[in-house]
Amino acid sequence: MQVSRPPTRPDPNPDLDRHPGPDPDLDLDLDPRTRLDRQWWDELRAALVGQGLSVPAEPRSSAAASGRDAGPGFDLARSAVPALTWADSGLMWLTGSPGAPPTLPDGPVIGRCDAAARMFAALSAERGQTQHPEVATLLGGRAALLGLSRHGRRSAGGSCRLLPTADGWIAVNLARTADLEAVAALLGALGADPAPAGAAARASEGGPPGPEYESVGSVGSVERQAEIGLVSPQGAWSALSAAVRDRPATEVVELAQLLSMPVSALRTDRRPPPVRTHPVPGARPGAAGSWGRRARPGSDLGDLGGDGLLVVDLSAMWAGPLCAYLLGRIGCRVIKVESARRLDGARHGSPAFYDWLHAGHESVLLDFATADGRAMLRRLLDHADVVIESSRPRALAQLGIEAPEVVAARAGRVWVSITGYGRTFGSSCTGPDPVAFGDDAAVAGGLVGWQPGEHAAAPTPVFCADAIADPLTGLFAAVAVTASLRAGGGHLLDVAMRDVAAWVGAPPDAAQAARMGAGAGAGAVRVTGSDQRGWTVHQEGRSGRVARPRPPWPSGTDGSRPRAPEPGAHTRAVLAGLLPA
């Protein structure tokens, strides 16, 4: 539910009435690129202002703010064609079926993300440290590092699949050993038997006979796995496909969420705001627009960096750390806090990817199972200006940490909560808070590509880029934090991956399409070529090559990349500075 800030808060946007946005008639006189830039800026600004946040009324010029127009071959008109900007971003290479022409989503994803990046640049410029995030790298950098490509209804990372149901499509993500273990229980709840389904799938595919159960992770012996009903990955997918085909999508999703499985239904009929602010009793803003050094009486945390803003990052994986990475780029000191008993799962993946997000940050390990560990966590939060977390809402409550209390404890503090479906999603149900990862959250928000069907058949959904809801959410969370600080802070920000994906991926409405006018990407899209020769996109008389994803640093420089600290490398020094506040 969208909630306005309390009326006692000073208006963070006093210029709003004096700058209602560009006149639609005058807007059509602008060149197509500038018109689109203005369109997506105004749209995002309205969404954030509606939540009590503060952003500049006017966008920076395209020439000053975008890196796409840096080169002698830059074509202003071509850059205004959404299909060509999608192709140039490298994300089109990751969207579609293998061997088939790559495809694109319905909405202007790159245009809206560029607006967020320009807004972050404008907000950071006000504090003297301009940083313009490179959207293509943020969204496709992991795929470039891992060498990923498109696989249609199987995600680029491989763990998630789109399965047809009786009335639509669902995304099932078997990203963890626990998810694979839960397949048997889900099949049982659906009235299906996993073992015969797996055997039938192998027989129909002409595969070799073999045991119905395989060793996965540290589950144990084959006998133990058979006892608990853990099917092989191939058997799991085959059995799930057969079991859900004749069941309603909602029924499957509800059963899966009771088992804490990341499963979602494809929905394209909703567009909530990308960021929500929740009212916090007792919360107080600091000085609006104040980016200066904050006083911390009794603290000996040492040099706090450029402006003294301390970010405590409790998040894991991708979206939250990307938000922290962007805040670190504008001079904030970032302290990453992990459980000594359960490190960030991203540490077990690509070292280069982890280094990209965490180099330059400090690492603290705490044992949350002990009273001392929980007390130190609370002391560290007492010193934070910004807190980032990606836990399911009930997890921190079990540690005695309540976000509203932390926000209200000091004027100007900002707490950003990153979840799959929002902080209040589980408040009306008795089951566990839903689990989500980037691919299934994007599907829940309707952000997919569409592969044309053969012989005039209806298009089928395919995964859009690589776990795209994760980096989208990290970018929009960083914009929301800086917009909150511009308004004086004192906000509890709720950033749900599903909602960000839904907002970014929505097609332009009729009014937006009318304002965009001719030359803004309304024409049909045609794709020619092959994986071997490369692909070319054609739209509105212009053409562009489909680029591969961009890595975070130039090719050949991996050996000299900045490195993330070892787990707990700064625990002793940071804890030594936590004197009584």
C-alpha positions, 0 to 999 in steps of 0.5 A: 500500500502506498503511504505518504509521509506524515504532514509534519515533515517539511516539503522536500520538493518545494519547487514541485508546483513551479516545475510541473514538467515539460509542456507536452506540446513543447516536448515534441519540438525536442530531438527524439533522444532528449524527448525520451530522456525527459519522459523517463526522468519525469516518470521516475521523479513523480514516483519518488516524489510521491513517496516523500523523497526529493530529486531535482526538477530538471534532468541534466542534458543528455550530452553531459549525462550519458556515456553513450554519446562519447565517440565520433560515430555517435548517432543521436537519432539512432540512440533514441530507438529503444530496440537499438539501445537494448541491442547495444547494452549487451542485454539482448544477447542474453534474452531469447532462445539459443540459436534463435534471434535474440529478443527484447522486453515490452518496456523501455528498460534501458531508457528507464535505467538511464533515467535512474543513472542520470538521477543518481549522477545529479544527486551525487553532483550536489555533494561534489562527487559526481558518479554516473553509473554505466547501465549496461555494465551494471545490468550485464557485468556478471554475465560478462564475467561468467561468460553467460548466454541466452537459454530461452526458458532456462535462465542464463545462470541455469538454475531457473526455468519457465514452466507452462501451467493450466492458465499461464507460466511460472518461474521455478528457481532451484538455486539452492540444495534446499530447493532441490530437496523441496521438490519431492514435497511440492510434487507430493502436495500436487499429487504427483510421484517424482520417481516415475516422472523422472524415469519417464522423462529419461526414457522419452529423451533417450537418455541412459538408464540410471538411479532416480536419485543422485548426490546433490551437495552434502545431503548424503548417500544415495540411500539417504537421498532416496529416503528423503525423496530428493530427485536428480536435477533432470528428474526434478525438472521433468517431474515438475513440468508434468505436475504443473501443466494442468494446475493453476499457476496461483495454486502451484506458487502458493504451495511452493512458497509454503515450502520456502521455494523461490517460485513465481507466476508471470504477471504483466497486469500490475505496476506498483511504484519501484520504491515505497516509504513506510511511516515510522513513528518518531522518525525525524529528518535531518537538515534537508540536503545535508551531506556533511560529516555527521557527529557521533559522540563517543565514537572512535570509528576513525576516518569516515571518508569523504563526507562522513556518511557511514553505510552498514551493509547487512545484505547479501548476494547482488541487489543490496551489495550493488546499492552499497557499491554505488554509495561507496563510489560517492564517498560513503564508508561501507562496512559489510557485516556477515554472520560468522556462521553463514557468509554471503552466498556470493562468496562461493561464486565468481571471485571476480564478481564478488570483488567488483561489488565489495572492493574498498569496503570493510568486512566485519564478522559477528556471531549472531547466535551469541548475546555479544554478537547481537549487542555489537550489531546493535552498537554498529547500527547505532552509528550508521547513517544508512543501513542496507539489508536484504533479509526476509522481514522476520529474520532481523526481528529474531535478532532483536532488530526492528527497522522502525526503531533504528530509523527513529533512534536518530534524526536523518537515518535511512534504512533500505530494505530489499526483498523479493516482494516487499516488507508487508507481503507476508503480513496478511499470510501465516506462511513464511516470507517468500523467497526470491532471486533475480530471475524469478522476481523478474518474472513475477514483475512481468519483465520477460522477453517474448520469443515469436512462435513458429507457424503463427503460434503465440509468442512464449516468454523467455528470461530477460537478461541475467537475473535482471531484477537484482541489479535493477533493484540495486540501482533504484535502491541507491537512487532512493537512498540519495533522494532520501538524504537530499530530503533530510533522511528519516525514511524506511525505504521498501524496495521489492525486486518484483516491483522494480522489475514491474515498473521498469518493464512496463510498456509505455502507456497511451499518454507516454506513447503520444508524448514520445511521438515519431522517431522514438521507437514505435516501429516494428523490430526485425533481427537478422544474422546468426550466433556465428556471424553476429546479430543485427537489429533493424527498427525505423530505418536504422540498424545496430549490432547486438553487442555482448555483455560488458565486463566491469573492467577492460579485458586483460586487466583481471589480474590487477582488479581491486580485491574484496577484503577477506571475511572479517578482515576489519572486525577487530579495528571496527569493534575497537571503535564502538565505544559507548554512543 
